[in-house]
């Protein structure tokens, strides 16, 4: 019987983010407290740009966007907003989507699995993901539970469980 394995990845469902952007844009356009503030939200290439006439208003637009992301099941750890920056007469916040596990995060995960996980597992860093392989599926499920319980500063998903 071949060894069982799964991958630990950090990906963002772009369609869900797009739906959250559209919902937030509709809410910002309809809400009374955003009338006349030039508030808006839109894609700008791979990033999402929030704009309004004051730093407080653009932060409120960010709150609306984050609320929509949570409702759509997108982790807030996968998005990084910038500070409100003046751009002419308006203020902007650029939100970037973080995808892929960096080398330092992968090494940290390997260390956690090696130190606290079941024995007999092998881990391999493959680009921007981490593959965990073992003989017993129960050991792999224990690793999934271990990683979920850890307070990581990046979003993780588990794929290709075989």
Secondary structure, 3 states (H helix, E strand, C coil): CCCEEEEEECCCCHHHHHHHHHHHHHHHHHCHHHCCCCCEEEEECCEEEEEECCHHHHHHHHHHHHHHHHHCCCCHHHEEECCCEEECCEEEEEEEECCCCCHHHHHHHHHHHHHHCCCCCEEEEECCEEEEEECCHHHHHHHHHHHHHCCCCCCCEEECCC
